[in-house]
Amino acid sequence: MVKVLIAGSGGREHALGWKLSQSTSVTDVIYAPGNGGTAGGKCRNVDIDCTKPANFPTLADLVEKESIDQVIVGPEGPLSEGIVDFFNARGYNRIFGPTKAASALEADKFFSHYLVRECGVPQATSLPCESLESTLRAIHQLSTNKGIVLKARGLTGGKGVTVCDTQEHALAELSNHHSAYGPHILVAERLFGPEFSVFGISDGNKVVPFSMAFQDHKRQLDGDKGPNTGGMGAYGPVPFVDAAMVHHIADTMMTPVIRKMKEMGHEYKGFLYAGMMLTEQGPKVIEFNVRFGDPECQPAMTMLKSNLHQHINDALDGKLRAQDFEYHPGASCCVVLAAPGYPDSKLIQKGKKITGIETANGMSRVRVFHAGTKKLADGNIVTNGGRVLGVTTWSPTSIDEAQALAYEACAKISFEGGVQYRKDIAYQAVKQ
């Protein structure tokens, strides 16, 4: 009888709990706080917002009271706030995620830049800047006729990167970037090539990757147009990245970083996400994140065949083995259904009734993961955020079929007041 607690409330957390509940040894999956779709079957919600450090003691008390065997932290916020350190200090060491110091790999772009450089891992040439004057100098120094990139130093929910086509564009964007994210900016060379994500699990000594790459779609509109979002959809595997390249990235770029952190006294046990670009010089790291991506987690959990609970246990014990990982054949596609107004938080209307979820879930090889939803007392599901649902499908044969099935399922769902979603998720793979 194993109880697992998942800290978080998004689509990523719903997907993790869905996968964990498939383990015959797991009897209870508890979400803190979860969302409108996470309760049912083995799963239930508790009304504790794990993103607030003030609630860490309440969460730890619940873990102790219910004799919970494993805690998995989904989002980066509580990790960077030290939730793992808090539980460890209470004598609980079955919490999966990096410590506050190790979470700086995502929470501090400067720390990550210096660490990656010290490990000799290929990345964009960059200059950390702590003032407007130093940022201006860096823009003039690194800009080319191909543009430049501005990256906020801290956590920004996946929205703190501004890709500029020219030096003039960067200078014009600088004031907006400063006002939104503060004066600390990593000015980076603009790289070119297709982007992809590699996900792995670290046991403190090595990283075992999922043997396929995934691709997120950050822009709001079709054709990769419009503002950056937290992610409008994802698919995998990426056709231009084979398993050999994924394992090469894990062995030569991810594991060296983990080992260097251990030397620094920051042992890293948790999920690790490498945002990559396939340049003409080969794969280069764009960024590291200390958790699974959202919505990439949804197709990743769909493609994973083996026991996630056992993999996490092995990682916590420091004995993860690549040969224990198994995957389904074919491909998976996730389309995010968002509320009108997203990604502008001021325009998003909550409390709008959603219909058609059960119909879509009733389709073969379709799973609707909840993110920004709330279940009312009368049983109705309503919108409760910007990214509301992740319609996720699996095809045993092709990404073409997975994509077509996803859009067939999306057509079954409607929001009161309208719904927005991209119509071209996985278009690059289908075209290829």
Disulfide bonds with the S-S distance in Angstrom:
none
